[in-house]
Structure formats: C-alpha cells, structure tokens
Amino acid sequence: MGFENQRIAIIGGGLGGMSFINAALHVGLTNVQLYEQAAQFSEVGAGINITQNANRILDRYGLRESMLKKSSRNLPCYMEYRNYRTGEYLGHIDEFGEPRARLLHRAHLLETLKERVPDSVLNLNKRLRSISKTDDGTAYRLFFEDGTSTEADIVIGCDGIKSVVRRVMGITDSPNYSGQVVYRGFVDYKDLPPATAQLLRKTVNFRGPKRHVLILPIGNEESRTARAAIIGFMTEPLEAWKSESWMSRSPNDELEAHAKDWCPAVQHIIAGLRKGSPDNKMMKQALYVRDPLDKWYQVNDSNKASGIILLGDSAHSTLPHQGQGTCMAIESGIALATILKYWKAQNHDLGAAFQFYQDLRKPRTDRVTRTSYEAGKLASSDNPDQLDEMFNPEVILERMRWIMEYDVLEDLRSRNASCQFLDLPQDYGQLRSTL
Ligand SMILES: Cc1cc2nc3c(=O)[nH]c(=O)nc-3n(C[C@H](O)[C@H](O)[C@H](O)COP(=O)(O)OP(=O)(O)OC[C@H]3O[C@@H](n4cnc5c(N)ncnc54)[C@H](O)[C@@H]3O)c2cc1C
C-alpha cells in the first residue's frame, strides 16, 4: 500500500525537515534518510511560538512532555497589546484553547524533534549540490558537496527559503524583501526592573509607527529556561543592509535608535539586552518571503512512483506575524506522510498523490501567507495611536481563530471521504481525540 517501499530522501534538517521525519516514522514510512548540510543540528538563537494547531500534531507523536519541559506553561493570554510610546494597555487576545501555545527556544524545539529519530537515518555534513536522474531514469541521484552521492525514489526538499531543491526543479523566482528587518535577542528576567519583568511574563506586543516590538516569554523557571525573547520588527530600506547574507549581528544601538522615544518598558528591554550581550550586539535579520508557488512538485516521467516535492519554507514561506511558518511545516509534514503511506495501491501514481496533497495544503498556506502580511501591516502601523475596526483585539482574535482551530487530519479524512484515494485505518486521525 502507498509509497512505503520507496526510498525517501529528506533534504534539510531544520524544523520543517525534522517535523517531516517525525511524521514519516509516526505513520510507518521507514525507508527514509535525512540529509542536513551543517555539521550538527542547530537553530538560530531565538524563541519560537508553536500554536495549538501544530501542538496537537506534536502531541500525537508523543512529544508533549518533552516539549513542555522547556517551554512556557499556562500563559495568562495569547497576546497583550500596548502602545509603544506610553506603554498603555490596549487590550489582549485570550488563548485559543488546549493545547495552548508553547513558547520556547528554537534549539529546545529541535532537540525535542530529534528525540525519537534514530541516528541511523540522520546524515550530517551533507550539503546537496544537485540532483539528476539515475542511469535507467527511474529514480534520482543526489550529489553532495563532499563528493558523495546517494539514490532516492522520492525527494522532499525541506531546505528552506533559499532551497537548492527548488532550483533543481527549475523554479527561478526571487524572494521579496518585506521592507522590515528583525532585531532578535534574549533578556534575563533578573536584568529587568521587577515591574517590567512581571509585565513581560506574558506575550506583549508594543505597537509602534511602522515598527513593533514583540516579547515572547519562553521557557520556564523549573528548567531554568525562562527568558524574554525579543523580536523588534523595524522598517528599514534594503540599501542600508550591509551583510551579504540575510543574517548578521548588529550593535544594540541600532534597535535603540529605532525606539528612542518609546516607553520605559522598552528602554528597560534595551538595557537588559546590553547586560546580556558582552559584545553589545544582537542578531539582525532581513525578512524575506516568496510569492506562493503554483506547483510544489514534479514527477519522474520514467517512473510514476518517483518524484520531488517541497515542504516548509521552500514551498510556503510566510512572514512571521502570525507565528505560523514552522506550524505550517508541522501540519504539512503529517499530511504528506499520511498521504504517502496510505495512498491506495491501485492508483500507484505519485503525481496524483502529490496533487491531492497540494490541493489540501495550498489554499491554507496561501491564506496564511496573505493574512500574515496583513497582520504585519496592522502591528507595524501607520497610525499606532489609534484602535480601529481593523486593529483591535477582538477582531484580531477572530482573524486568527481559523488558523488555531484547524485539524489537518480531520480535513484530510473529510476530503478522502468523497474520493477514497486513501486507505485510512478506521481509527486514524482525529488529533483532537488525543488530548
Ligand atoms: C523573526 C521570525 C520569527 C518566527 N517566529 C515563528 C513562530 O513563532 N512560529 C512559527 O511557527 N514560525 C516562526 N517563524 C518561521 C519559521 O522560522 C520558519 O518557517 C521555519 O524555520 C522553516 O523551517 P524549514 O525547515 O522549512 O526551513 P529552515 O529553517 O530554513 O531549515 C532549512 C534546513 O535545510 C538545511 N539546508 C539548506 N540547504 C541545504 C542543502 N543544500 N543541503 C542540505 N541541507 C540544506 C539548512 O541548514 C536548514 O537546517 C519565524 C520566522 C522568523 C524570521
């Protein structure tokens, strides 16, 4: 049944690739190997928010306890909004329900995703250079920068927004600069005055003019991982960008210059960043996104059970204003793994399976990309002193409800009910029932 006997190669061991391999092993696709270019698995030093829609899936993989060990627990709300200049409370959004959003260091999320994956399927120092057909044309040969190569029937490109797999597929579009950079760093609660430390024990968004500063209270006291992760979204012209890559370290002064007339709490954050960074620098990243792609896959014309597909930022990158890039990759991972595993034998056509997957996922990921762009415009506002019918917490709550309450396997099962492409076991799916 399905494509479980095919050799599957995953390119990229970031949060998307590691989510997919968890999904593959969970459904019983065992002929998988993951290839990561770096010498070790690592993530940028920053916090991340994983929301209900994705936590349901990770819980199903049995990762709940591990994740909670190092993530926030029982935060009082999903997000609180404050005026940038006065610090005045503007309102908040309640949590969307169980399982609640979990805020943690990216490295801790990656550790959790690595926990159940055997070392034997993880290959480091494997930077993909190119892909060509095998001599008989029925599969692919993957060539790595270290001079080695391997064969696979199905290639899953989880290699991020600058994807090589995407290029191999002949996709030549360029990523778009969003107009904003992000300044990212951590502040220890002990480096803040007590009242500010208390305020930042929840997710707070200081809404400013074409800028906003978001605070994620990651981790917890028990595991000594509690810190305020700072993300300053600042509008800057691309011409001011000095680094050749999209990531650099910049003096804390740059963030301070953006926020010089902001409220005392933001000044405390900047002072806290200085205390925690011996070189007085923080991470600075130019925010790029790609336009949604028409087709996420290609099929080998010599073999109907062989092909290449994109997953995660390589397929559906988004601005981070709804905290959904990784969450979308987690949803996509379980959807693709399920389809590959349970695709009915009589339709042994990978193109049809890939198209079914794309039809399931693309409307949602396109909508997330579009609404995340809009959410960024609302947060970094032209007129931050005003709440209006577009920007107020009640409207924002409703804007995001469809994201959080979604159950990808329920969606998959209901689509399958009409076409019967998949032989899903009776008890398969229903992420909600695992809570
Ligand atoms: C400021 C900011 C805040 C964010 N906050 C959130 C949030 O709160 N919640 C959320 O869900 N999302 C968030 N995101 C989005 C999230 O970070 C991305 O969507 C996610 O990391 C994408 O994962 P990925 O594995 O697809 O790509 P990547 O993270 O880019 O990983 C790609 C991997 O592939 C490897 N690779 C690349 N090329 C090759 C090659 N040729 N050969 C082998 N390996 C290769 C890389 O080394 C890397 O490990 C945020 C993003 C930003 C910028």
The ligand as a MOL file (V3000), in Angstrom:
LIG
                    3D

  0  0  0     0  0            999 V3000
M  V30 BEGIN CTAB
M  V30 COUNTS 53 58 0 0 0
M  V30 BEGIN ATOM
M  V30 1 C 11.6160 36.5120 13.0870 0
M  V30 2 C 10.9440 35.1930 12.8490 0
M  V30 3 C 10.0890 34.6920 13.7970 0
M  V30 4 C 9.4180 33.4960 13.5480 0
M  V30 5 N 8.5580 33.0210 14.5090 0
M  V30 6 C 7.8630 31.8940 14.2660 0
M  V30 7 C 6.9500 31.3970 15.2570 0
M  V30 8 O 6.8190 31.9640 16.3490 0
M  V30 9 N 6.2490 30.2640 14.9610 0
M  V30 10 C 6.3930 29.6020 13.7660 0
M  V30 11 O 5.7140 28.5910 13.5530 0
M  V30 12 N 7.2610 30.0430 12.8220 0
M  V30 13 C 8.0030 31.1520 13.0440 0
M  V30 14 N 8.9030 31.6030 12.1110 0
M  V30 15 C 9.0580 30.8530 10.8270 0
M  V30 16 C 9.9990 29.6740 10.9620 0
M  V30 17 O 11.2390 30.0870 11.4880 0
M  V30 18 C 10.2420 29.0140 9.6060 0
M  V30 19 O 9.0390 28.8730 8.9280 0
M  V30 20 C 10.8570 27.6310 9.7890 0
M  V30 21 O 12.0710 27.7100 10.4720 0
M  V30 22 C 11.0750 26.9750 8.4230 0
M  V30 23 O 11.6660 25.7250 8.6050 0
M  V30 24 P 12.2830 24.9460 7.3690 0
M  V30 25 O 12.8410 23.6950 7.9460 0
M  V30 26 O 11.2880 24.8670 6.2750 0
M  V30 27 O 13.4450 25.8970 6.8210 0
M  V30 28 P 14.8290 26.2940 7.5560 0
M  V30 29 O 14.6080 26.6170 8.9680 0
M  V30 30 O 15.4420 27.3420 6.6910 0
M  V30 31 O 15.6890 24.9890 7.5040 0
M  V30 32 C 16.2810 24.5370 6.3180 0
M  V30 33 C 17.3260 23.4850 6.6730 0
M  V30 34 O 17.8650 22.9570 5.4780 0
M  V30 35 C 19.2680 22.9750 5.5330 0
M  V30 36 N 19.7420 23.1250 4.1640 0
M  V30 37 C 19.6440 24.2290 3.3870 0
M  V30 38 N 20.1910 23.9910 2.1830 0
M  V30 39 C 20.6360 22.7050 2.2050 0
M  V30 40 C 21.3050 21.8850 1.2450 0
M  V30 41 N 21.6220 22.3380 0.0410 0
M  V30 42 N 21.6190 20.6100 1.6000 0
M  V30 43 C 21.2860 20.1220 2.8380 0
M  V30 44 N 20.6830 20.8760 3.7750 0
M  V30 45 C 20.3460 22.1560 3.4590 0
M  V30 46 C 19.6130 24.1480 6.4400 0
M  V30 47 O 20.8960 24.0190 7.0110 0
M  V30 48 C 18.4920 24.0660 7.4640 0
M  V30 49 O 18.8110 23.1870 8.5210 0
M  V30 50 C 9.6140 32.7890 12.3360 0
M  V30 51 C 10.4960 33.2870 11.3770 0
M  V30 52 C 11.1600 34.4770 11.6250 0
M  V30 53 C 12.1010 35.0040 10.5900 0
M  V30 END ATOM
M  V30 BEGIN BOND
M  V30 1 1 1 2
M  V30 2 1 2 3
M  V30 3 2 2 52
M  V30 4 2 3 4
M  V30 5 1 4 5
M  V30 6 1 4 50
M  V30 7 2 5 6
M  V30 8 1 6 7
M  V30 9 1 6 13
M  V30 10 2 7 8
M  V30 11 1 7 9
M  V30 12 1 9 10
M  V30 13 2 10 11
M  V30 14 1 10 12
M  V30 15 2 12 13
M  V30 16 1 13 14
M  V30 17 1 14 15
M  V30 18 1 14 50
M  V30 19 1 15 16
M  V30 20 1 16 17
M  V30 21 1 16 18
M  V30 22 1 18 19
M  V30 23 1 18 20
M  V30 24 1 20 21
M  V30 25 1 20 22
M  V30 26 1 22 23
M  V30 27 1 23 24
M  V30 28 2 24 25
M  V30 29 1 24 26
M  V30 30 1 24 27
M  V30 31 1 27 28
M  V30 32 2 28 29
M  V30 33 1 28 30
M  V30 34 1 28 31
M  V30 35 1 31 32
M  V30 36 1 32 33
M  V30 37 1 33 34
M  V30 38 1 33 48
M  V30 39 1 34 35
M  V30 40 1 35 36
M  V30 41 1 35 46
M  V30 42 1 36 37
M  V30 43 1 36 45
M  V30 44 2 37 38
M  V30 45 1 38 39
M  V30 46 1 39 40
M  V30 47 2 39 45
M  V30 48 1 40 41
M  V30 49 2 40 42
M  V30 50 1 42 43
M  V30 51 2 43 44
M  V30 52 1 44 45
M  V30 53 1 46 47
M  V30 54 1 46 48
M  V30 55 1 48 49
M  V30 56 2 50 51
M  V30 57 1 51 52
M  V30 58 1 52 53
M  V30 END BOND
M  V30 END CTAB
M  END
